[in-house]
Amino acid sequence: MSNDQAEKTTPQSRIGAVIAWVMQLKPVRVFGHYSRRRGAILAGGLSYQAIFAVFAAIWVAFSIIGLFLQSNDALRQSLFDVLSSSVPGLIDTAESDGAIDPEMLLDTGALSWTGALALFGLLFTALGWLASGRESIRDLFDLGPLPGNLILQKLKDLGLAIGFGVVVLISAALSVFSTAALDTVFGWVGIGNDSFFANALARVVGLAIVLALDTLVLAAFFRVVAAIVIPFRRLLAGAFLGGIGLGVLKVLGSTLLGGASNNPLLASFAVIIGLLIWFNLICQVILLSSTWVAVGMIDAGIPLDPVAEAARLEREAAERAAARAAEELARPKGFARFIPRRWRKTNTDPASRATATGAAGDVRGSN
């Protein structure tokens, strides 16, 4: 065996080959891009804002629909269940302590004046969180701030915030409807509602509904809030991946946050610390799924900024046109074409030089 072959089969070379292969895997490159663009720091800032945004949004939402919920026990309980499962530690339940007492939310007398004050908090926190989330995602796509009218942008964010709240209500309504439908079907086939099969099927249906809604919300966040042009297939794949991540967090929420409540040093602040940890994990999943989309578009050669790409192509076309014009000016005219190249004199015509210089200057000016 030659020395070159021996060097190729050394343990160091094999380890290097394995490392090189691992570094080329998409998940590794996604985490690398996420780290280089300070994704963890962005998620930390978003999670801090999310706490105040969620409190204000819930307070205002219940001040608006509180009277209706008081007359609909099934929808009210389903809404509390959705909020409790989506954000562990947010709603105070019989099983665990939470930051918000449901009875206080349903106290319409207290909400009559505090709801108006909380509305200003909603405008400054929920809209601020959407704006921060938009800039964070655009930064992960290597894009600058979104241009446009600031007032129109805030109005669009307000509409999107209302839309997200409607999605939560739809999730609660679908939960009630699916439970009633499954109870009816089980009654037809003679299966008890408390059986293992019935509980398992109800759980699967509930998770499927949550996954579909989370995927829809993430797709809207990437495409509408961040205003990034993403091919539909890649948008759906990234949003679906993020929806799975959010679903895993919701299923394992109590386990993931158990450390904060079990730590005696944090016992007095267990609920707030738990919410901070939870929102940080949620924001990490959102930003990582957007990074997955960005890296996939880079791999496929899809421009992240179509406007900048169109401007670059236009500049390149102008440069090629200027080069062709300069080459045309340098060609001999008339009888000079029949004179051997070595006998020709350099073109010193001032008009020709001015024309070529002007064309080159136009190209530089457009850059």
QUIQUI-V677147 format. One record per residue. RES is the residue in one small letter. SS is DSSP state (hx for helix, st for strand, lp for the rest). PHI is phi in whole degrees, 0 to 359 (none if undefined). D_FIRST is the distance of its C-alpha to the first C-alpha in whole Angstrom. Layout:
RES|SS|PHI|D_FIRST / RES|SS|PHI|D_FIRST
This chain:
m|lp|none|0 / s|lp|284|4 / n|hx|295|7 / d|hx|297|8 / q|hx|293|6 / a|hx|295|7 / e|hx|294|10 / k|hx|290|11 / t|lp|254|11 / t|lp|289|13 / p|hx|302|16 / q|hx|297|18 / s|hx|292|16 / r|hx|293|17 / i|hx|297|21 / g|hx|298|21 / a|hx|294|21 / v|hx|295|23 / i|hx|297|26 / a|hx|298|25 / w|hx|293|26 / v|hx|295|29 / m|hx|294|31 / q|lp|273|31 / l|lp|294|33 / k|hx|298|37 / p|hx|302|38 / v|hx|293|36 / r|hx|293|37 / v|hx|295|41 / f|hx|295|41 / g|hx|296|39 / h|hx|298|42 / y|hx|298|44 / s|hx|289|44 / r|hx|296|44 / r|lp|269|47 / r|lp|60|48 / g|hx|298|49 / a|hx|295|50 / i|hx|293|52 / l|hx|298|54 / a|hx|296|54 / g|hx|297|56 / g|hx|295|58 / l|hx|295|59 / s|hx|294|59 / y|hx|295|62 / q|hx|292|64 / a|hx|297|64 / i|hx|301|66 / f|hx|292|69 / a|hx|296|68 / v|hx|293|68 / f|hx|301|71 / a|hx|295|73 / a|hx|296|72 / i|hx|295|73 / w|hx|298|76 / v|hx|291|78 / a|hx|299|76 / f|hx|287|78 / s|hx|291|81 / i|hx|273|81 / i|hx|252|81 / g|hx|299|82 / l|hx|297|85 / f|hx|292|84 / l|hx|292|81 / q|hx|296|84 / s|lp|265|85 / n|lp|228|82 / d|hx|296|81 / a|hx|295|78 / l|hx|293|77 / r|hx|297|77 / q|hx|294|75 / s|hx|295|72 / l|hx|295|72 / f|hx|296|72 / d|hx|295|69 / v|hx|297|67 / l|hx|296|68 / s|hx|293|67 / s|hx|284|64 / s|hx|287|63 / v|lp|228|63 / p|lp|301|63 / g|lp|90|66 / l|lp|277|68 / i|st|258|71 / d|lp|284|72 / t|lp|236|72 / a|lp|291|73 / e|lp|276|70 / s|lp|208|69 / d|lp|284|70 / g|lp|218|70 / a|lp|280|71 / i|st|239|74 / d|lp|274|76 / p|hx|302|77 / e|hx|295|81 / m|hx|292|81 / l|hx|295|79 / l|lp|272|82 / d|lp|279|85 / t|hx|295|86 / g|hx|295|89 / a|hx|286|86 / l|hx|278|84 / s|hx|296|87 / w|hx|252|87 / t|hx|288|84 / g|hx|297|82 / a|hx|294|83 / l|hx|291|82 / a|hx|293|79 / l|hx|300|78 / f|hx|294|78 / g|hx|297|75 / l|hx|297|74 / l|hx|296|74 / f|hx|273|72 / t|hx|257|70 / a|hx|296|68 / l|hx|292|69 / g|hx|295|67 / w|hx|294|64 / l|hx|297|64 / a|hx|295|64 / s|hx|294|61 / g|hx|297|59 / r|hx|298|59 / e|hx|293|58 / s|hx|295|55 / i|hx|294|54 / r|hx|295|54 / d|hx|294|52 / l|hx|293|49 / f|lp|270|50 / d|lp|60|50 / l|lp|248|53 / g|lp|278|56 / p|lp|301|60 / l|lp|287|61 / p|lp|285|64 / g|lp|133|67 / n|lp|288|71 / l|hx|295|71 / i|hx|294|74 / l|hx|297|72 / q|hx|294|69 / k|hx|293|71 / l|hx|296|73 / k|hx|295|70 / d|hx|297|68 / l|hx|296|72 / g|hx|297|72 / l|hx|292|68 / a|hx|298|69 / i|hx|296|72 / g|hx|298|69 / f|hx|296|67 / g|hx|296|70 / v|hx|297|71 / v|hx|298|68 / v|hx|297|68 / l|hx|295|72 / i|hx|297|70 / s|hx|299|68 / a|hx|295|70 / a|hx|295|73 / l|hx|296|70 / s|hx|297|69 / v|hx|296|73 / f|hx|296|73 / s|hx|294|70 / t|hx|296|71 / a|hx|295|74 / a|hx|294|73 / l|hx|294|71 / d|hx|299|74 / t|hx|294|76 / v|hx|296|73 / f|hx|297|72 / g|hx|294|76 / w|hx|294|76 / v|hx|267|73 / g|lp|79|75 / i|lp|258|72 / g|lp|291|73 / n|lp|293|72 / d|lp|264|71 / s|lp|287|69 / f|hx|298|65 / f|hx|298|64 / a|hx|295|67 / n|hx|294|65 / a|hx|295|62 / l|hx|295|63 / a|hx|297|65 / r|hx|294|62 / v|hx|295|60 / v|hx|298|62 / g|hx|298|63 / l|hx|294|59 / a|hx|295|59 / i|hx|296|62 / v|hx|297|61 / l|hx|297|57 / a|hx|296|59 / l|hx|291|61 / d|hx|297|59 / t|hx|298|57 / l|hx|297|60 / v|hx|295|60 / l|hx|295|57 / a|hx|299|57 / a|hx|294|60 / f|hx|295|59 / f|hx|290|56 / r|hx|273|58 / v|hx|266|62 / v|hx|293|62 / a|lp|282|59 / a|lp|56|60 / i|lp|250|56 / v|lp|281|55 / i|lp|235|53 / p|lp|304|52 / f|hx|302|54 / r|hx|297|51 / r|hx|288|49 / l|hx|297|52 / l|hx|294|52 / a|hx|295|49 / g|hx|294|49 / a|hx|293|53 / f|hx|294|52 / l|hx|297|49 / g|hx|295|51 / g|hx|297|54 / i|hx|296|51 / g|hx|299|51 / l|hx|295|54 / g|hx|297|55 / v|hx|297|52 / l|hx|297|54 / k|hx|292|58 / v|hx|292|57 / l|lp|261|55 / g|hx|303|58 / s|hx|297|59 / t|hx|291|56 / l|hx|293|55 / l|lp|264|58 / g|hx|295|59 / g|hx|296|57 / a|hx|293|60 / s|hx|284|63 / n|hx|274|62 / n|lp|279|61 / p|hx|297|64 / l|hx|290|64 / l|hx|250|64 / a|hx|301|67 / s|hx|289|69 / f|hx|242|67 / a|hx|300|65 / v|hx|293|66 / i|hx|294|66 / i|hx|298|62 / g|hx|298|61 / l|hx|295|62 / l|hx|299|61 / i|hx|298|57 / w|hx|296|58 / f|hx|294|59 / n|hx|295|56 / l|hx|296|54 / i|hx|299|55 / c|hx|294|55 / q|hx|298|51 / v|hx|296|51 / i|hx|299|53 / l|hx|289|51 / l|hx|294|48 / s|hx|293|49 / s|hx|291|50 / t|hx|295|46 / w|hx|302|45 / v|hx|295|47 / a|hx|297|46 / v|hx|295|42 / g|hx|297|43 / m|hx|291|45 / i|hx|295|43 / d|hx|299|40 / a|lp|276|42 / g|lp|75|43 / i|lp|275|47 / p|lp|296|49 / l|lp|287|50 / d|lp|235|53 / p|hx|301|54 / v|hx|294|57 / a|hx|295|55 / e|hx|294|52 / a|hx|295|55 / a|hx|295|56 / r|hx|295|53 / l|hx|296|53 / e|hx|293|57 / r|hx|296|56 / e|hx|297|53 / a|hx|295|55 / a|hx|294|58 / e|hx|295|55 / r|hx|294|54 / a|hx|295|58 / a|hx|294|58 / a|hx|295|56 / r|hx|294|57 / a|hx|295|61 / a|hx|295|59 / e|hx|294|58 / e|hx|294|61 / l|hx|293|63 / a|hx|282|61 / r|lp|287|61 / p|lp|292|64 / k|lp|247|67 / g|hx|62|70 / f|hx|291|70 / a|hx|296|67 / r|hx|294|64 / f|hx|267|65 / i|lp|273|65 / p|lp|305|61 / r|hx|301|59 / r|hx|289|59 / w|hx|265|63 / r|lp|283|63 / k|lp|267|64 / t|lp|296|63 / n|lp|291|65 / t|lp|246|67 / d|lp|297|69 / p|hx|300|70 / a|hx|295|71 / s|hx|294|67 / r|hx|297|66 / a|hx|294|68 / t|hx|295|67 / a|hx|295|63 / t|hx|295|63 / g|hx|296|65 / a|hx|296|63 / a|hx|295|60 / g|hx|294|62 / d|hx|297|63 / v|hx|296|59 / r|hx|295|59 / g|hx|293|62 / s|hx|291|61 / n|lp|287|57
